[in-house]
């Protein structure tokens, strides 16, 4: 009986680890899909962190409610200084980077003497300025108390990109936290 208990404990722990790794992988894939959908929807909504927060809340499955820190990793202030469309901004009443006529904007930047069409502050082109880059960090807690004593928490880092489908707006803050 004692020998069986000694042999069974590592097997039970191994079984728990296998189940936990399977659950972690499934949760990571579901989170990646939710963050990608939220990134795409944010690209349709001006690329702001408020829109990102709204869309993350909408796309997260109910059984995956865990703290998420999501950040827009683009240097939006430098991009705004380089590529703001003043006539469109005046028309809309907010500072924006135009998302359409990208080729013509690039040709205009070249005509103004910008090397490879890159902005002096951001060192990016108008095409790169119209990419929304999002990084999400999730702290995953193991379900099994045994596994939690060995590895807890596990950090899941996700990075997603979408092409802006709306005029990019200035950010109030680069990161949001969702609980």
C-alpha positions as CSV (number, residue, x, y, z in Angstrom):
1,X,0.0,0.0,0.0
2,X,2.8,2.4,0.9
3,X,4.7,1.6,-2.3
4,X,1.5,2.2,-4.4
5,X,1.0,5.6,-2.7
6,X,4.6,6.6,-3.4
7,X,4.2,5.6,-7.1
8,X,0.8,7.1,-7.5
9,X,1.6,10.7,-6.3
10,X,4.0,11.5,-9.2
11,X,1.5,9.9,-11.6
12,X,-1.3,12.0,-10.2
13,X,0.8,15.1,-10.5
14,X,1.8,14.2,-14.1
15,X,-1.9,13.7,-14.9
16,X,-2.8,17.0,-13.4
17,X,0.0,18.7,-15.3
18,X,-1.2,17.2,-18.6
19,X,-4.7,18.4,-18.0
20,X,-3.5,21.8,-17.0
21,X,-1.2,22.2,-20.1
22,X,-4.2,21.2,-22.3
23,X,-6.4,23.8,-20.6
24,X,-3.7,26.5,-20.8
25,X,-3.2,25.8,-24.5
26,X,-7.0,26.0,-25.2
27,X,-7.3,29.2,-23.1
28,X,-4.3,30.8,-25.0
29,X,-5.8,30.0,-28.4
30,X,-9.2,31.4,-27.3
31,X,-7.6,34.5,-26.0
32,X,-5.5,35.0,-29.2
33,X,-8.7,34.8,-31.3
34,X,-10.5,37.3,-29.0
35,X,-7.6,39.7,-29.1
36,X,-7.2,39.4,-32.9
37,X,-11.0,40.1,-33.3
38,X,-10.8,43.1,-31.0
39,X,-7.7,44.4,-32.8
40,X,-9.5,44.2,-36.2
41,X,-12.6,45.9,-34.7
42,X,-10.4,48.6,-33.1
43,X,-8.9,49.3,-36.6
44,X,-12.4,50.0,-37.7
45,X,-13.0,52.4,-34.8
46,X,-10.2,54.9,-35.0
47,X,-7.5,52.8,-33.3
48,X,-8.1,54.2,-29.8
49,X,-7.5,52.4,-26.5
50,X,-11.1,53.1,-25.5
51,X,-12.3,51.2,-28.6
52,X,-9.8,48.4,-27.9
53,X,-11.2,48.1,-24.3
54,X,-14.8,48.0,-25.6
55,X,-14.1,45.4,-28.2
56,X,-12.0,43.2,-25.9
57,X,-14.9,43.1,-23.4
58,X,-17.2,42.2,-26.2
59,X,-15.1,39.5,-27.7
60,X,-13.8,37.8,-24.5
61,X,-15.7,34.5,-23.8
62,X,-17.6,34.6,-20.5
63,X,-15.6,31.7,-19.0
64,X,-12.2,33.4,-19.8
65,X,-12.6,36.4,-17.7
66,X,-9.1,37.1,-16.4
67,X,-7.1,40.3,-16.0
68,X,-5.8,41.5,-19.4
69,X,-3.5,44.4,-20.0
70,X,-3.7,45.5,-23.6
71,X,-1.4,48.2,-25.1
72,X,-1.3,49.9,-28.5
73,X,2.4,49.7,-29.1
74,X,2.6,52.3,-31.9
75,X,4.2,55.7,-31.1
76,X,1.1,57.5,-32.1
77,X,2.2,61.0,-31.0
78,X,5.3,60.8,-33.3
79,X,3.1,59.4,-36.1
80,X,0.6,62.3,-35.6
81,X,3.5,64.8,-35.8
82,X,4.6,63.2,-39.1
83,X,1.4,62.3,-40.9
84,X,-1.5,64.3,-39.5
85,X,-4.0,65.3,-42.2
86,X,-4.8,68.9,-41.3
87,X,-7.8,69.5,-43.7
88,X,-9.4,66.2,-42.8
89,X,-8.8,66.8,-39.1
90,X,-10.4,70.3,-39.3
91,X,-13.4,68.7,-41.1
92,X,-13.8,66.0,-38.5
93,X,-13.0,68.1,-35.5
94,X,-10.3,65.8,-34.2
95,X,-6.6,65.1,-35.1
96,X,-6.4,62.1,-37.5
97,X,-4.1,60.3,-39.8
98,X,-5.9,59.6,-43.1
99,X,-6.2,55.9,-43.8
100,X,-7.1,56.1,-47.5
101,X,-5.0,57.4,-50.5
102,X,-1.9,55.9,-48.9
103,X,0.0,55.7,-52.2
104,X,-0.6,59.4,-52.9
105,X,0.4,60.3,-49.3
106,X,3.6,58.4,-49.8
107,X,4.3,60.2,-53.1
108,X,3.7,63.5,-51.4
109,X,6.1,62.6,-48.6
110,X,8.8,61.8,-51.2
111,X,8.1,65.1,-53.0
112,X,8.6,66.9,-49.7
113,X,12.1,65.4,-49.6
114,X,11.5,62.7,-46.9
115,X,14.0,59.9,-47.4
116,X,12.0,56.8,-48.4
117,X,8.8,58.7,-47.4
118,X,9.7,58.2,-43.7
119,X,8.6,60.8,-41.1
120,X,11.3,62.6,-39.3
121,X,10.0,61.9,-35.8
122,X,8.6,58.4,-36.2
123,X,11.0,57.0,-38.8
124,X,8.0,55.2,-40.3
125,X,6.2,55.4,-43.7
126,X,2.5,56.3,-44.1
127,X,1.8,52.6,-44.7
128,X,3.4,51.7,-41.3
129,X,1.5,54.6,-39.7
130,X,-1.7,52.9,-40.8
131,X,-0.9,49.6,-39.0
132,X,-2.4,49.1,-35.6
133,X,-0.2,47.0,-33.3
134,X,-1.6,45.6,-30.1
135,X,0.1,43.7,-27.3
136,X,-1.9,41.9,-24.7
137,X,-0.6,40.4,-21.5
138,X,-2.6,37.9,-19.5
139,X,-1.8,36.4,-16.2
140,X,-3.1,32.8,-16.3
141,X,-3.8,31.0,-13.1
142,X,-3.7,27.2,-13.0
143,X,-6.9,25.5,-12.1
144,X,-5.4,22.7,-10.1
145,X,-4.1,23.6,-6.6
146,X,-1.3,21.1,-7.0
147,X,-0.1,22.7,-10.2
148,X,-0.6,26.2,-8.8
149,X,2.1,25.4,-6.2
150,X,4.6,24.5,-9.0
151,X,3.9,27.1,-11.7
152,X,1.7,30.1,-10.9
153,X,1.0,32.4,-12.6
154,X,1.8,31.8,-16.2
155,X,2.1,35.0,-18.3
156,X,0.6,34.8,-21.8
157,X,1.9,37.5,-24.2
158,X,0.0,38.1,-27.4
159,X,0.8,40.4,-30.3
160,X,-1.6,41.3,-33.1
161,X,-1.6,43.7,-36.0
162,X,-4.4,45.0,-38.2
163,X,-4.4,47.5,-41.1
164,X,-6.4,50.7,-40.1
165,X,-9.8,50.8,-41.8
166,X,-10.7,54.2,-40.3
167,X,-8.8,57.4,-39.7
168,X,-6.3,56.9,-36.9
169,X,-7.0,59.1,-33.9
170,X,-4.7,60.4,-31.1
171,X,-4.5,58.2,-28.0
172,X,-5.3,59.4,-24.5
173,X,-3.4,56.5,-23.0
174,X,-1.5,53.6,-24.7
175,X,-2.7,50.8,-22.3
176,X,-5.9,49.6,-20.8
177,X,-6.6,46.9,-18.2
178,X,-9.6,44.7,-18.2
179,X,-10.6,42.7,-15.2
